[in-house]
Amino acid sequence: MKDQRKQHPFMVLPEEDLDFVVQFVLASGSLKEMAMLHQVSYPTIRATLDRVIANLRQSLNGSPPDPMTGLLADLVERGEIKVATAKQIRNVHRAALEARAE
């Protein structure tokens, strides 16, 4: 008999997000420890966590990952833009999407 249960939300996350979640749990949820492990700043690791959370929320809602969120997180991770700038861009993008949907 075929299993009719819904797929676990983690199973649709990209492999890099799953790896991050595993490392995050093993670091007892310490962003400071994660930043040291990845040799990046705290804001950079926070941006990565925000991206994983956004992907997971979208997975729970049954929608595909937002490419804008992924792009902004990648830019922050590479140090090309600051976290505050990425958040502003993301908020403007989301507002534009919501306005278009109305």
Stockholm file with secondary structure:
# STOCKHOLM 1.0

chainA/1-102         MKDQRKQHPFMVLPEEDLDFVVQFVLASGSLKEMAMLHQVSYPTIRATLDRVIANLRQSLNGSPPDPMTGLLADLVERGEIKVATAKQIRNVHRAALEARAE
#=GR chainA/1-102 SS CCCCSCCCGGGGSCHHHHHHHHHHHHTTTCHHHHHHHHTCCHHHHHHHHHHHHHHHHHHHHTCCCCHHHHHHHHHHHTTSSCHHHHHHHHHHHHHHHHHHHC
#=GC SS_cons         CCCCSCCCGGGGSCHHHHHHHHHHHHTTTCHHHHHHHHTCCHHHHHHHHHHHHHHHHHHHHTCCCCHHHHHHHHHHHTTSSCHHHHHHHHHHHHHHHHHHHC
//
